[in-house]
């Protein structure tokens, strides 16, 4: 299994737009691409950090999703809303 963990900080005032894109676009893209599970994580208390955890059986499926037109369009839409982003893939037995 491959576990992808993405954390990102939204720009001030852009939290609701990031939340909407995460729930309504990002999660479905991952599900349709074949992720085993996907979780969109929202800030707790007064912070502006969001996260996405997705679990994949094969790395190739994950890479195919990351290279899809839908995902690239989403990233372009998110770019002006986000200050920083960390994308890490882990291996799990």
MARZAKOL-230178 format. One record per residue: residue number from 1; residue in three letters; x, y, z of N, C-alpha, C in turn. Coordinates in steps of 0.1 Angstrom, whole numbers, plus 5000, padded with zeros to 4 digits. Layout:
% residues N
+------+------+------+------+------+------+------+------+------+------+------+
: pake : balo :  n_X :  n_Y :  n_Z : ca_X : ca_Y : ca_Z :  c_X :  c_Y :  c_Z :
+------+------+------+------+------+------+------+------+------+------+------+
:  NUM :  Ala :    X :    Y :    Z :    X :    Y :    Z :    X :    Y :    Z :
...
+------+------+------+------+------+------+------+------+------+------+------+
END
This chain:
% residues 93
+------+------+------+------+------+------+------+------+------+------+------+
: pake : balo :  n_X :  n_Y :  n_Z : ca_X : ca_Y : ca_Z :  c_X :  c_Y :  c_Z :
+------+------+------+------+------+------+------+------+------+------+------+
:    1 :  Unk : 5008 : 4988 : 5000 : 5000 : 5000 : 5000 : 5009 : 5012 : 5000 :
:    2 :  Unk : 5003 : 5023 : 4994 : 5010 : 5036 : 4994 : 5001 : 5046 : 5000 :
:    3 :  Unk : 5006 : 5054 : 5009 : 4998 : 5064 : 5016 : 5004 : 5077 : 5013 :
:    4 :  Unk : 4996 : 5086 : 5007 : 5000 : 5099 : 5003 : 4994 : 5109 : 5014 :
:    5 :  Unk : 5002 : 5117 : 5019 : 4998 : 5127 : 5029 : 5002 : 5141 : 5023 :
:    6 :  Unk : 4992 : 5149 : 5021 : 4994 : 5163 : 5016 : 4989 : 5172 : 5027 :
:    7 :  Unk : 4997 : 5182 : 5031 : 4993 : 5192 : 5040 : 4995 : 5206 : 5033 :
:    8 :  Unk : 4986 : 5215 : 5035 : 4987 : 5228 : 5029 : 4981 : 5238 : 5037 :
:    9 :  Unk : 4986 : 5250 : 5036 : 4982 : 5262 : 5044 : 4974 : 5271 : 5034 :
:   10 :  Unk : 4962 : 5274 : 5038 : 4954 : 5283 : 5029 : 4958 : 5297 : 5032 :
:   11 :  Unk : 4956 : 5306 : 5022 : 4958 : 5320 : 5024 : 4947 : 5325 : 5032 :
:   12 :  Unk : 4949 : 5336 : 5039 : 4939 : 5342 : 5048 : 4927 : 5346 : 5040 :
:   13 :  Unk : 4915 : 5342 : 5045 : 4903 : 5345 : 5038 : 4899 : 5336 : 5027 :
:   14 :  Unk : 4907 : 5326 : 5024 : 4905 : 5316 : 5013 : 4900 : 5303 : 5018 :
:   15 :  Unk : 4899 : 5301 : 5031 : 4896 : 5288 : 5037 : 4883 : 5282 : 5032 :
:   16 :  Unk : 4872 : 5289 : 5030 : 4860 : 5284 : 5026 : 4861 : 5278 : 5012 :
:   17 :  Unk : 4868 : 5285 : 5003 : 4870 : 5281 : 4989 : 4878 : 5268 : 4989 :
:   18 :  Unk : 4889 : 5268 : 4997 : 4897 : 5256 : 4998 : 4889 : 5244 : 5003 :
:   19 :  Unk : 4881 : 5246 : 5013 : 4872 : 5236 : 5019 : 4863 : 5230 : 5009 :
:   20 :  Unk : 4857 : 5239 : 5001 : 4847 : 5235 : 4991 : 4854 : 5227 : 4980 :
:   21 :  Unk : 4866 : 5231 : 4975 : 4873 : 5224 : 4965 : 4878 : 5210 : 4970 :
:   22 :  Unk : 4882 : 5210 : 4983 : 4886 : 5197 : 4989 : 4875 : 5187 : 4990 :
:   23 :  Unk : 4864 : 5191 : 4995 : 4852 : 5182 : 4997 : 4846 : 5178 : 4983 :
:   24 :  Unk : 4844 : 5188 : 4975 : 4836 : 5186 : 4963 : 4843 : 5182 : 4950 :
:   25 :  Unk : 4857 : 5184 : 4950 : 4864 : 5181 : 4938 : 4876 : 5171 : 4941 :
:   26 :  Unk : 4884 : 5174 : 4951 : 4896 : 5166 : 4954 : 4892 : 5152 : 4958 :
:   27 :  Unk : 4883 : 5151 : 4968 : 4879 : 5137 : 4972 : 4874 : 5129 : 4961 :
:   28 :  Unk : 4864 : 5134 : 4953 : 4859 : 5126 : 4942 : 4870 : 5122 : 4932 :
:   29 :  Unk : 4879 : 5131 : 4929 : 4890 : 5128 : 4919 : 4898 : 5116 : 4924 :
:   30 :  Unk : 4901 : 5116 : 4937 : 4909 : 5104 : 4943 : 4900 : 5092 : 4943 :
:   31 :  Unk : 4888 : 5093 : 4946 : 4879 : 5081 : 4946 : 4878 : 5075 : 4933 :
:   32 :  Unk : 4875 : 5083 : 4923 : 4873 : 5079 : 4909 : 4886 : 5073 : 4903 :
:   33 :  Unk : 4897 : 5078 : 4908 : 4910 : 5073 : 4902 : 4914 : 5059 : 4908 :
:   34 :  Unk : 4907 : 5055 : 4919 : 4910 : 5042 : 4925 : 4916 : 5041 : 4938 :
:   35 :  Unk : 4916 : 5053 : 4946 : 4922 : 5052 : 4959 : 4913 : 5043 : 4968 :
:   36 :  Unk : 4919 : 5036 : 4977 : 4912 : 5027 : 4986 : 4904 : 5035 : 4996 :
:   37 :  Unk : 4910 : 5046 : 5001 : 4904 : 5055 : 5010 : 4910 : 5069 : 5008 :
:   38 :  Unk : 4902 : 5079 : 5010 : 4907 : 5093 : 5010 : 4900 : 5101 : 5020 :
:   39 :  Unk : 4908 : 5109 : 5028 : 4902 : 5117 : 5038 : 4907 : 5131 : 5036 :
:   40 :  Unk : 4897 : 5140 : 5036 : 4900 : 5155 : 5035 : 4900 : 5160 : 5050 :
:   41 :  Unk : 4911 : 5165 : 5054 : 4912 : 5170 : 5068 : 4911 : 5185 : 5069 :
:   42 :  Unk : 4902 : 5190 : 5078 : 4900 : 5204 : 5079 : 4906 : 5209 : 5092 :
:   43 :  Unk : 4909 : 5222 : 5092 : 4915 : 5228 : 5104 : 4907 : 5226 : 5116 :
:   44 :  Unk : 4914 : 5225 : 5127 : 4907 : 5224 : 5140 : 4911 : 5237 : 5148 :
:   45 :  Unk : 4902 : 5243 : 5154 : 4904 : 5256 : 5161 : 4908 : 5267 : 5151 :
:   46 :  Unk : 4917 : 5276 : 5156 : 4920 : 5287 : 5147 : 4933 : 5285 : 5140 :
:   47 :  Unk : 4933 : 5276 : 5130 : 4945 : 5275 : 5122 : 4940 : 5274 : 5107 :
:   48 :  Unk : 4949 : 5274 : 5098 : 4946 : 5274 : 5084 : 4952 : 5263 : 5077 :
:   49 :  Unk : 4955 : 5252 : 5084 : 4961 : 5240 : 5078 : 4951 : 5230 : 5074 :
:   50 :  Unk : 4951 : 5225 : 5062 : 4943 : 5215 : 5057 : 4952 : 5203 : 5054 :
:   51 :  Unk : 4946 : 5191 : 5052 : 4953 : 5179 : 5049 : 4945 : 5170 : 5040 :
:   52 :  Unk : 4952 : 5161 : 5033 : 4945 : 5150 : 5026 : 4954 : 5138 : 5028 :
:   53 :  Unk : 4947 : 5127 : 5032 : 4954 : 5114 : 5033 : 4946 : 5105 : 5023 :
:   54 :  Unk : 4954 : 5099 : 5014 : 4948 : 5089 : 5005 : 4956 : 5076 : 5005 :
:   55 :  Unk : 4950 : 5065 : 5004 : 4956 : 5052 : 5004 : 4954 : 5045 : 4991 :
:   56 :  Unk : 4965 : 5040 : 4985 : 4965 : 5034 : 4972 : 4971 : 5020 : 4972 :
:   57 :  Unk : 4966 : 5011 : 4965 : 4971 : 4998 : 4964 : 4984 : 4998 : 4955 :
:   58 :  Unk : 4984 : 5005 : 4945 : 4996 : 5006 : 4936 : 5001 : 5020 : 4934 :
:   59 :  Unk : 5014 : 5022 : 4933 : 5019 : 5035 : 4931 : 5015 : 5040 : 4917 :
:   60 :  Unk : 5014 : 5031 : 4907 : 5011 : 5035 : 4894 : 4997 : 5042 : 4893 :
:   61 :  Unk : 4988 : 5037 : 4901 : 4974 : 5043 : 4901 : 4975 : 5057 : 4907 :
:   62 :  Unk : 4983 : 5058 : 4917 : 4984 : 5072 : 4923 : 4991 : 5081 : 4913 :
:   63 :  Unk : 5001 : 5077 : 4906 : 5008 : 5085 : 4897 : 4999 : 5089 : 4885 :
:   64 :  Unk : 4990 : 5079 : 4881 : 4981 : 5082 : 4870 : 4971 : 5093 : 4874 :
:   65 :  Unk : 4966 : 5092 : 4887 : 4957 : 5103 : 4892 : 4964 : 5116 : 4892 :
:   66 :  Unk : 4977 : 5117 : 4897 : 4984 : 5129 : 4898 : 4987 : 5135 : 4884 :
:   67 :  Unk : 4987 : 5127 : 4874 : 4990 : 5132 : 4860 : 4977 : 5134 : 4852 :
:   68 :  Unk : 4966 : 5132 : 4858 : 4953 : 5133 : 4851 : 4950 : 5148 : 4849 :
:   69 :  Unk : 4942 : 5151 : 4838 : 4938 : 5164 : 4835 : 4930 : 5170 : 4846 :
:   70 :  Unk : 4921 : 5162 : 4852 : 4912 : 5167 : 4862 : 4920 : 5172 : 4874 :
:   71 :  Unk : 4930 : 5164 : 4878 : 4938 : 5168 : 4890 : 4947 : 5180 : 4887 :
:   72 :  Unk : 4953 : 5181 : 4875 : 4961 : 5192 : 4871 : 4952 : 5205 : 4871 :
:   73 :  Unk : 4940 : 5204 : 4867 : 4931 : 5216 : 4867 : 4928 : 5220 : 4881 :
:   74 :  Unk : 4926 : 5210 : 4890 : 4923 : 5213 : 4904 : 4935 : 5220 : 4910 :
:   75 :  Unk : 4947 : 5215 : 4908 : 4959 : 5221 : 4913 : 4961 : 5236 : 4909 :
:   76 :  Unk : 4957 : 5239 : 4896 : 4958 : 5252 : 4891 : 4948 : 5261 : 4898 :
:   77 :  Unk : 4936 : 5256 : 4901 : 4926 : 5263 : 4908 : 4930 : 5266 : 4923 :
:   78 :  Unk : 4936 : 5256 : 4929 : 4940 : 5257 : 4943 : 4953 : 5267 : 4945 :
:   79 :  Unk : 4961 : 5267 : 4935 : 4974 : 5274 : 4936 : 4973 : 5288 : 4942 :
:   80 :  Unk : 4964 : 5297 : 4937 : 4963 : 5310 : 4942 : 4956 : 5311 : 4956 :
:   81 :  Unk : 4951 : 5300 : 4961 : 4945 : 5299 : 4974 : 4953 : 5294 : 4985 :
:   82 :  Unk : 4965 : 5289 : 4982 : 4974 : 5282 : 4991 : 4987 : 5289 : 4992 :
:   83 :  Unk : 4992 : 5290 : 5005 : 5005 : 5296 : 5007 : 5017 : 5285 : 5006 :
:   84 :  Unk : 5014 : 5274 : 5011 : 5025 : 5263 : 5011 : 5018 : 5249 : 5010 :
:   85 :  Unk : 5026 : 5240 : 5005 : 5021 : 5226 : 5003 : 5032 : 5216 : 5005 :
:   86 :  Unk : 5030 : 5206 : 5013 : 5039 : 5195 : 5015 : 5032 : 5182 : 5010 :
:   87 :  Unk : 5039 : 5175 : 5001 : 5033 : 5162 : 4995 : 5043 : 5151 : 4997 :
:   88 :  Unk : 5039 : 5141 : 5005 : 5048 : 5130 : 5009 : 5040 : 5117 : 5006 :
:   89 :  Unk : 5048 : 5107 : 5001 : 5042 : 5094 : 4999 : 5050 : 5084 : 5008 :
:   90 :  Unk : 5042 : 5076 : 5015 : 5048 : 5066 : 5024 : 5044 : 5052 : 5019 :
:   91 :  Unk : 5052 : 5042 : 5022 : 5049 : 5028 : 5019 : 5045 : 5021 : 5032 :
:   92 :  Unk : 5034 : 5013 : 5031 : 5029 : 5006 : 5042 : 5027 : 4991 : 5038 :
:   93 :  Unk : 5030 : 4982 : 5046 : 5028 : 4968 : 5043 : 5014 : 4964 : 5046 :
+------+------+------+------+------+------+------+------+------+------+------+
END
